[in-house]
Amino acid sequence: MSDTTEPTYEQKVEKLDEILTKLDNSETPIDKLAEDVKEGTRLIRELDKKLKQVETEVLDAFKELESD
C-alpha cells in the first residue's frame, strides 16, 4: 500500500530549501537543472497558496471574535 499523504508545509519548505541550496552551490547536474527549477517553482506556488489560505482563515476567525 502506497502512502499518498500530502507533505506538510514544513516538509515542502525543507524540500525547497534543499533545491535552492543545490542551485546556489551549483550542485545540480545540468541534466536535472530544469526539473529542479520546475519543482522549486511548483513548491513556491503551493506554499504561497497555503499561506494565503491560512491568512484568510485567521482573519475570518478574528472577524468572528469581533462580531461576538
ABEGO torsion letter per residue (X at the ends): XBBABBBBAAAAAAAAAAAAAAAAAGABBAAAAAAAAAAAAAAAAAAAAAAAAAAAAAAAAAAAAAAX
